[in-house]
Amino acid sequence: MKKLFRITLLVTGSIFLIDAIILIALKKINLGSILPFLIGLIFCYHAIYYKKIIQYLATNPKLKKYWKLGWIGLTCWFISLFFFFIYIHQQNQLKDEIKHTDAIIVLGAGIVNDQPSWALAERLDKASHIFHSTENALIIVTGGLGMKQTLTEAEVMSSYLQKSHNIPSEKIALEDKSTSTELNLKNSQPILKEYGLDNNSAVVIVTNDFHTIRASAIAKKLGFTNVSTAGAMTPLPIRYNAWLREYFAFISGWLLNEY
């Protein structure tokens, strides 16, 4: 039983480490890559030095108690994460039917070398599909200037929509100051007013599938009364790391009263 436990820890830890190293190599350094890296290290270290750890703990009863409490806490966390992933998966099966929209707000998801990130390109492709099915909707692209970047995220998004999907520039409005989901939406409100729209207008928020729940909740907290969401598919190589980040963002958003 102990041998099986060690093998399970080693295999799981190795998967976490490989996953994190690949993402970090791709310059995706965030909680979704750092946390699996740390957990992977802990699991592999525990599996490799299991006997020495047990022997050392046997001589330190107090430390052994804290060690057990730590594993209990980690187990509880994994259980809560498992149910959160199930919740996201179930919610993603519930698709909003978009019959009419006055405006499409595309939330930012990062740029790389002045080009949309993989996840952001998926969002923009989704927004384009909705736009071409309505033709009259205003598209608001959101995102400010990041560190070591020469273009704002909104500028990159606008350029992508024009070049890749032939969307006229006059149909695109830029919200180029924000750095978070809440600010994406809050700063979009005055832009809506400039185009004769308001919080009661039919607005579709385009983001990735895992993010629709929180984005919708934040929008309603900000006063949007006729909002729906459209979730773009999250690329598989980064999907579960993105879900992991969303787990913490969901909790922090609740603690900070964002929704």
BAZARO-191253 format. One record per atom (N, C-alpha, C): residue in one letter; x, y, z. Coordinates in steps of 0.2 Angstrom, whole numbers, padded with zeros to 4 digits, always signed. Example, Ala and Ser with C-alpha at 12.3 -4.5 7.8 and 13.67 -1.06 7.14 Angstrom:
a+0066-0028+0039a+0062-0022+0039a+0066-0016+0039s+0064-0011+0035s+0068-0005+0036s+0064+0000+0039
END
This chain:
m+0004-0006+0000m+0000+0000+0000m+0004+0006+0000k+0010+0006+0004k+0014+0012+0004k+0018+0013-0002k+0020+0007-0005k+0023+0007-0012k+0019+0010-0017l+0012+0008-0017l+0007+0011-0022l+0007+0019-0021f+0006+0021-0015f+0006+0028-0013f+0011+0032-0016r+0018+0029-0015r+0024+0032-0017r+0024+0033-0025i+0022+0027-0028i+0022+0027-0035i+0017+0032-0038t+0011+0033-0035t+0005+0037-0037t+0008+0044-0036l+0011+0046-0030l+0014+0053-0029l+0019+0054-0034l+0023+0050-0036l+0029+0051-0041l+0026+0052-0048v+0021+0048-0050v+0018+0049-0056v+0015+0056-0057t+0010+0057-0052t+0006+0063-0052t+0011+0069-0051g+0016+0069-0047g+0021+0074-0046g+0024+0076-0053s+0026+0070-0056s+0030+0071-0063s+0026+0074-0068i+0019+0072-0068i+0015+0075-0073i+0014+0083-0072f+0013+0085-0065f+0012+0092-0063f+0019+0096-0065l+0025+0093-0064l+0031+0096-0066l+0032+0097-0073i+0031+0092-0077i+0031+0092-0084i+0027+0098-0087d+0020+0097-0085d+0015+0102-0087d+0018+0109-0086a+0020+0110-0079a+0022+0117-0077a+0028+0119-0081i+0033+0115-0082i+0039+0117-0085i+0038+0119-0093i+0033+0115-0096i+0031+0117-0103i+0028+0124-0103l+0024+0125-0099l+0020+0132-0099l+0025+0137-0097i+0029+0136-0092i+0034+0141-0090i+0039+0143-0096a+0041+0137-0100a+0045+0138-0106a+0042+0142-0111l+0035+0142-0111l+0031+0146-0116l+0030+0153-0113k+0033+0154-0108k+0032+0161-0104k+0025+0162-0101k+0022+0157-0100k+0016+0157-0096k+0017+0156-0089i+0020+0162-0086i+0022+0161-0079i+0016+0165-0075n+0012+0161-0072n+0006+0163-0068n+0005+0158-0063l-0001+0159-0059l-0003+0154-0054l-0004+0147-0056g-0007+0147-0063g-0009+0141-0066g-0003+0137-0068s+0003+0139-0068s+0009+0136-0069s+0014+0135-0063i+0014+0140-0059i+0018+0140-0053i+0016+0135-0048l+0009+0135-0047l+0006+0131-0042l+0007+0123-0043p+0006+0121-0050p+0007+0114-0051p+0015+0112-0051f+0019+0117-0052f+0026+0116-0051f+0028+0114-0044l+0025+0119-0040l+0027+0118-0032l+0024+0111-0030i+0018+0110-0032i+0014+0104-0029i+0018+0098-0032g+0020+0098-0039g+0024+0093-0042g+0031+0091-0038l+0034+0097-0036l+0040+0096-0032l+0039+0092-0025i+0034+0095-0022i+0032+0092-0015i+0031+0084-0016f+0027+0082-0021f+0025+0075-0022f+0031+0071-0024c+0035+0074-0028c+0041+0070-0030c+0046+0069-0025y+0047+0074-0021y+0051+0074-0015y+0049+0069-0010h+0042+0069-0009h+0039+0065-0004h+0040+0058-0006a+0039+0056-0012a+0039+0050-0015a+0046+0047-0015i+0051+0051-0016i+0058+0049-0017i+0061+0048-0010y+0060+0053-0005y+0063+0053+0001y+0058+0050+0007y+0053+0046+0005y+0048+0044+0009y+0050+0041+0016k+0055+0036+0015k+0058+0033+0021k+0061+0038+0026k+0065+0042+0023k+0069+0047+0027k+0064+0052+0031i+0059+0054+0027i+0054+0058+0030i+0051+0055+0036i+0049+0049+0035i+0045+0045+0040i+0049+0044+0046q+0056+0042+0045q+0060+0041+0050q+0062+0048+0054y+0062+0053+0051y+0063+0060+0054y+0057+0062+0058l+0051+0061+0055l+0045+0063+0059l+0044+0059+0065a+0046+0053+0065a+0046+0048+0071a+0049+0051+0077t+0054+0055+0075t+0058+0058+0081t+0056+0065+0083n+0051+0067+0079n+0048+0074+0080n+0040+0074+0080p+0037+0071+0086p+0030+0070+0086p+0026+0077+0084k+0028+0082+0087k+0025+0089+0085k+0025+0090+0078l+0031+0090+0075l+0031+0091+0068l+0027+0086+0064k+0027+0080+0066k+0023+0074+0063k+0015+0076+0063k+0013+0079+0068k+0006+0081+0069k+0005+0087+0063y+0009+0092+0063y+0008+0097+0058y+0009+0094+0051w+0013+0089+0050w+0014+0086+0043w+0007+0083+0041k+0004+0079+0046k-0002+0076+0044k-0008+0081+0043l-0008+0086+0047l-0013+0091+0046l-0012+0095+0039g-0006+0095+0037g-0004+0098+0030g-0007+0094+0025w-0006+0087+0025w-0009+0083+0020w-0016+0082+0020i-0019+0083+0026i-0027+0083+0027i-0029+0090+0023g-0026+0095+0024g-0028+0101+0021g-0027+0101+0014l-0021+0098+0011l-0020+0098+0004l-0026+0093+0001t-0027+0088+0004t-0033+0083+0002t-0039+0087+0001c-0041+0091+0006c-0047+0094+0006c-0047+0099+0001w-0041+0102-0001w-0041+0107-0006w-0042+0104-0013f-0039+0098-0014f-0040+0094-0020f-0047+0092-0021i-0050+0091-0016i-0058+0089-0016i-0062+0095-0018s-0060+0101-0015s-0064+0107-0017s-0062+0109-0024l-0056+0108-0027l-0054+0109-0033l-0058+0105-0038f-0058+0098-0036f-0062+0093-0041f-0069+0095-0042f-0072+0097-0037f-0079+0099-0037f-0080+0106-0041f-0075+0110-0040f-0075+0116-0044f-0075+0115-0052f-0070+0110-0053f-0069+0109-0060f-0076+0105-0063i-0079+0101-0059i-0086+0098-0061i-0091+0104-0062y-0091+0109-0058y-0096+0114-0058y-0094+0118-0065i-0088+0120-0066i-0087+0124-0072i-0089+0120-0079h-0087+0113-0079h-0089+0109-0084h-0096+0109-0085q-0100+0108-0080q-0108+0108-0081q-0110+0115-0083q-0108+0120-0080q-0110+0127-0083q-0108+0128-0090n-0103+0125-0092n-0101+0126-0099n-0105+0123-0104q-0109+0118-0101q-0114+0114-0106q-0120+0118-0107l-0121+0124-0102l-0127+0128-0103l-0126+0134-0107k-0128+0133-0114k-0126+0139-0118k-0132+0144-0119d-0130+0150-0118d-0134+0155-0119d-0136+0156-0126e-0143+0156-0128e-0145+0157-0134e-0145+0165-0136i-0141+0167-0141i-0141+0174-0143i-0145+0175-0148k-0151+0179-0147k-0156+0180-0152k-0154+0187-0155h-0152+0192-0151h-0151+0199-0153h-0145+0202-0148t-0141+0206-0151t-0136+0209-0147t-0135+0216-0150d-0134+0221-0145d-0133+0228-0147d-0125+0229-0147a-0122+0225-0143a-0114+0226-0142a-0111+0220-0140i-0105+0219-0142i-0101+0213-0140i-0095+0215-0136i-0094+0213-0130i-0088+0215-0126i-0083+0209-0126v-0078+0210-0129v-0073+0205-0129v-0068+0206-0123l-0067+0202-0119l-0063+0203-0113l-0055+0201-0115g-0051+0204-0112g-0044+0203-0114g-0041+0196-0111a-0036+0194-0114a-0033+0187-0112a-0025+0187-0113g-0022+0193-0114g-0015+0193-0115g-0013+0193-0123i-0007+0196-0124i-0004+0196-0131i+0003+0194-0130v+0005+0192-0136v+0012+0189-0136v+0015+0192-0142n+0021+0196-0142n+0024+0199-0147n+0019+0203-0152d+0015+0207-0148d+0010+0211-0152d+0005+0207-0156q+0004+0201-0154q-0001+0197-0157q-0006+0194-0152p-0012+0192-0153p-0016+0189-0148p-0014+0182-0146s-0014+0181-0139s-0012+0175-0136s-0017+0169-0139w-0015+0163-0138w-0019+0158-0141w-0027+0158-0138a-0027+0159-0132a-0034+0160-0129a-0038+0166-0131l-0034+0172-0132l-0037+0178-0135l-0039+0177-0142a-0036+0174-0146a-0038+0173-0153a-0044+0169-0153e-0045+0164-0149e-0051+0160-0148e-0057+0165-0147r-0056+0169-0142r-0061+0174-0140r-0063+0179-0146l-0058+0181-0150l-0059+0185-0155l-0063+0182-0161d-0061+0176-0162d-0064+0172-0167d-0072+0171-0166k-0073+0170-0159k-0080+0169-0157k-0084+0175-0158a-0081+0181-0156a-0084+0187-0157a-0086+0189-0164s-0081+0187-0168s-0082+0188-0175s-0088+0184-0178h-0088+0178-0176h-0094+0174-0178h-0101+0177-0176i-0101+0180-0170i-0107+0183-0167i-0108+0189-0171f-0103+0193-0172f-0104+0199-0176f-0107+0198-0183h-0104+0193-0187h-0106+0192-0193h-0113+0189-0194s-0116+0187-0188s-0123+0184-0188s-0128+0190-0186t-0125+0196-0184t-0129+0201-0183t-0128+0207-0187e-0122+0209-0189e-0119+0214-0193e-0120+0221-0190n-0125+0222-0186n-0126+0229-0183n-0123+0230-0176a-0120+0225-0173a-0118+0226-0166a-0111+0229-0166l-0110+0233-0160l-0104+0236-0159l-0099+0231-0155i-0093+0231-0157i-0088+0227-0154i-0084+0231-0150i-0084+0230-0143i-0079+0233-0139i-0073+0229-0137v-0067+0230-0139v-0061+0226-0137v-0058+0229-0131t-0056+0225-0126t-0054+0228-0120t-0047+0226-0118g-0043+0230-0115g-0036+0228-0112g-0031+0234-0113g-0028+0235-0108g-0023+0241-0108g-0016+0239-0110l-0011+0243-0108l-0004+0242-0110l-0001+0238-0105g+0002+0232-0106g+0006+0228-0102g+0013+0230-0101m+0016+0226-0097m+0024+0228-0096m+0027+0225-0102k+0032+0230-0104k+0037+0228-0110k+0033+0227-0116q+0027+0230-0117q+0023+0230-0123q+0022+0237-0126t+0022+0237-0133t+0022+0243-0136t+0015+0245-0139l+0010+0240-0139l+0003+0241-0141l-0001+0239-0135t-0007+0242-0135t-0012+0240-0130t-0015+0234-0132e-0018+0230-0128e-0021+0224-0129e-0027+0225-0134a-0030+0231-0133a-0036+0233-0137a-0034+0234-0144e-0028+0237-0145e-0026+0239-0151e-0024+0232-0155v-0021+0228-0152v-0020+0221-0155v-0026+0218-0157m-0031+0218-0153m-0037+0214-0154m-0041+0217-0160s-0041+0224-0160s-0044+0228-0166s-0041+0226-0172s-0034+0226-0172s-0031+0224-0178s-0032+0217-0181y-0032+0213-0176y-0034+0206-0178y-0041+0205-0181l-0046+0208-0178l-0053+0208-0180l-0053+0211-0187q-0050+0216-0189q-0050+0219-0195q-0046+0215-0201k-0040+0212-0199k-0036+0209-0204k-0039+0201-0205s-0041+0198-0199s-0042+0191-0200s-0050+0190-0201h-0054+0195-0199h-0061+0194-0200h-0065+0199-0204n-0061+0204-0207n-0064+0209-0211n-0069+0213-0208i-0068+0214-0201i-0073+0219-0198i-0071+0226-0198p-0076+0230-0201p-0074+0237-0202p-0072+0241-0195s-0067+0245-0196s-0064+0248-0190s-0070+0253-0186e-0074+0255-0190e-0080+0259-0187e-0085+0255-0183k-0084+0249-0183k-0088+0244-0179k-0085+0242-0173i-0079+0244-0172i-0075+0242-0166i-0073+0248-0162a-0074+0248-0155a-0072+0253-0151a-0067+0250-0146l-0062+0254-0144l-0057+0252-0140l-0057+0254-0133e-0057+0250-0128e-0057+0251-0121e-0049+0249-0119d-0045+0254-0119d-0038+0252-0119d-0034+0254-0112k-0038+0254-0107k-0035+0257-0100k-0035+0251-0095s-0039+0246-0096s-0041+0241-0090s-0035+0236-0090t-0035+0233-0084t-0031+0227-0082t-0034+0221-0079s-0041+0221-0078s-0044+0216-0075s-0051+0215-0078t-0054+0210-0077t-0061+0209-0079t-0066+0214-0077e-0066+0216-0071e-0070+0221-0068e-0069+0227-0072l-0063+0229-0073l-0061+0236-0076l-0063+0235-0084n-0062+0229-0087n-0064+0228-0094n-0072+0231-0094l-0076+0228-0090l-0083+0229-0090l-0085+0236-0088k-0082+0239-0083k-0083+0245-0080k-0081+0251-0085n-0076+0250-0088n-0073+0255-0093n-0077+0255-0099s-0080+0249-0100s-0084+0249-0107s-0091+0252-0106q-0093+0254-0100q-0100+0257-0099q-0100+0264-0102p-0095+0268-0101p-0095+0275-0104p-0095+0274-0112i-0091+0269-0114i-0091+0268-0122i-0098+0267-0125l-0101+0262-0121l-0108+0261-0123l-0112+0267-0124k-0112+0272-0119k-0116+0278-0119k-0114+0282-0125e-0107+0282-0127e-0105+0286-0133e-0109+0284-0139y-0111+0277-0139y-0114+0275-0145y-0122+0274-0144g-0124+0278-0139g-0131+0278-0138g-0134+0271-0135l-0130+0268-0131l-0132+0262-0128l-0131+0263-0121d-0134+0258-0117d-0133+0258-0109d-0133+0252-0106n-0134+0251-0100n-0134+0245-0096n-0140+0240-0098n-0145+0243-0100n-0151+0240-0102n-0151+0237-0109s-0146+0239-0113s-0145+0236-0120s-0143+0229-0120a-0144+0225-0125a-0142+0218-0126a-0135+0218-0127v-0131+0215-0122v-0124+0215-0122v-0122+0207-0122v-0117+0205-0126v-0114+0199-0126v-0107+0200-0124i-0105+0196-0118i-0098+0196-0116i-0095+0190-0119v-0089+0191-0122v-0086+0185-0125v-0079+0184-0121t-0079+0178-0119t-0073+0176-0115t-0071+0169-0116n-0067+0166-0112n-0066+0159-0113n-0071+0155-0109d-0072+0149-0110d-0078+0145-0107d-0078+0145-0100f-0072+0144-0097f-0071+0144-0090f-0072+0150-0086h-0072+0156-0090h-0073+0162-0087h-0080+0165-0087t-0084+0162-0091t-0091+0165-0092t-0095+0166-0085i-0094+0162-0080i-0098+0162-0074i-0096+0168-0070r-0090+0169-0069r-0088+0175-0065r-0089+0182-0069a-0087+0182-0076a-0088+0188-0080a-0096+0190-0080s-0100+0185-0080s-0107+0187-0080s-0109+0190-0073a-0107+0187-0068a-0108+0189-0061a-0106+0196-0060i-0100+0198-0062i-0097+0204-0061i-0101+0209-0065a-0103+0207-0071a-0107+0212-0076a-0113+0214-0072k-0117+0209-0069k-0123+0210-0066k-0122+0215-0060k-0116+0214-0056k-0115+0218-0051k-0114+0225-0053l-0111+0226-0059l-0110+0233-0061l-0116+0236-0064g-0122+0232-0065g-0128+0235-0067g-0130+0233-0074f-0127+0229-0077f-0129+0226-0084f-0135+0222-0082t-0141+0224-0086t-0147+0220-0085t-0149+0215-0090n-0146+0216-0096n-0148+0212-0102n-0141+0209-0105v-0138+0205-0100v-0131+0202-0102v-0132+0195-0103s-0128+0193-0108s-0127+0185-0109s-0120+0184-0111t-0117+0178-0111t-0110+0177-0112t-0110+0172-0117a-0104+0172-0121a-0102+0167-0126a-0095+0165-0124g-0094+0158-0123g-0088+0156-0121g-0084+0152-0126a-0078+0155-0128a-0074+0152-0133a-0070+0146-0130m-0069+0141-0134m-0066+0135-0131m-0059+0137-0129t-0057+0134-0123t-0050+0135-0120t-0046+0130-0123p-0040+0132-0126p-0036+0127-0129p-0034+0122-0124l-0034+0115-0126l-0033+0110-0122l-0026+0110-0118p-0020+0112-0121p-0014+0112-0117p-0014+0117-0111i-0018+0122-0111i-0018+0127-0106i-0025+0127-0102r-0030+0122-0104r-0036+0122-0101r-0037+0121-0094y-0034+0116-0091y-0034+0115-0084y-0030+0119-0080n-0025+0122-0083n-0021+0127-0079n-0025+0133-0078a-0029+0135-0084a-0033+0141-0084a-0039+0140-0079w-0041+0134-0078w-0047+0132-0073w-0044+0133-0066l-0038+0131-0065l-0034+0132-0059l-0034+0139-0057r-0032+0143-0061r-0031+0150-0060r-0038+0153-0058e-0043+0151-0062e-0050+0153-0061e-0053+0151-0054y-0050+0146-0052y-0052+0143-0045y-0051+0149-0040f-0045+0151-0040f-0042+0156-0035f-0045+0163-0037a-0046+0165-0043a-0049+0171-0045a-0057+0171-0043f-0060+0165-0043f-0067+0165-0041f-0067+0166-0034i-0063+0164-0030i-0063+0165-0022i-0061+0172-0021s-0056+0174-0024s-0054+0181-0023s-0059+0186-0025g-0062+0185-0030g-0068+0189-0032g-0073+0190-0027w-0075+0184-0024w-0080+0184-0019w-0078+0187-0013l-0071+0187-0011l-0069+0190-0005l-0068+0197-0006l-0067+0200-0012l-0066+0207-0014l-0073+0210-0016n-0078+0206-0015n-0085+0208-0017n-0086+0211-0024e-0083+0207-0029e-0083+0209-0036e-0090+0207-0039y-0093+0202-0035y-0100+0200-0038y-0104+0198-0032
END
